[in-house]
Amino acid sequence: MQNRSGIFAGDDPFEIARIWLKEAERTEINDANAIALATVDADGLPNARMVLLKEIEPEAFVFYTNYGSAKGREIAASGKAAFVMHWKSLRRQIRVRGATRREEGPQADAYFASRSLQSRLGAWASHQSRPLQSRASLMAEVAKMTARHGHAPARPPFWGGIRIVPLEIEFWADGAFRLHDRFRWRRDNASVGWEIERLNP
């Protein structure tokens, strides 16, 4: 096993990720939990967009989305996703690649209920990633959903969590003269232990 110390120390990559995120929450100006999420479409063409990571679980990373969105459809088709979380203030990043599964149970219900009323109604109103005739038509749909669902809208059946169970996690920290420190945790599946190796910068 690689000799790791300082910010790379520890036997649990999810705990290291939580520690780094907590540090970033004190230094980043906005959205320390923002991730650049990557998927591929049916033709293998990559797609990337920013989303907010909401949980780091003992064995997975979780974000929430409309399952009918481009990312939702692409993830459903491939069962895989990747992301990078980069913090300029810390000069660090985390890269993750892995398999996906949906979170559609009480956990998703609880997170949806914690969102602002406007966000919950917006989730009902938006046909995410689909063409939109005008801003006015979107606001009309919000008004219609407000009339239909009131002030306590339940989680839509087309909206919920995506859990990424990683097969690779890479921790990267900026180094002098571009001699960065990189450690990759890798495993063949979620039921086996991690192999850790240092990578060239």
Summary of the structure (lengths in Angstrom):
residues: 201
radius of gyration: 18.9
end to end distance: 18.8
largest distance: 59.8
contacts: 542
relative contact order: 0.17
helix: 31%
strand: 34%
